[in-house]
Amino acid sequence: MGLLDRRRRGGFTLIEVMIVILIIVALMGIAWPNWMKARQSARTQTCLTNLKHISAAKEHFAMEQRKAPGDAVAMTDLVPDFVREEPSCPAGGDYTPEPVGDDPTCTYAGHVMP
């Protein structure tokens, strides 16, 4: 056996490497949109959870302070007594508690309490 025969057995050809890379790129092309969709869905769910926490804290505040429906509520009324710290939207929106009796809102499009 010569030196040339040993060298051919030990590695991959350029064609084999290119095929493997092509397969990986094709799989990434399929997986990437699904990953982005899952990421956006997770952000939306986190925002909705934050809105529910703000709503519950606002209701506790309103009961404790004997506020009537329509009375204004600020985030400073809720933090830190009813919510440990001011929540932040993972998509970059801002929260507004809204008056007593109304659902809190997020400025990011599509983040709305059901």
Helices and strands as residue ranges (DSSP letters): H 3-10, H 14-65, H 75-78, E 95-96, E 105-106
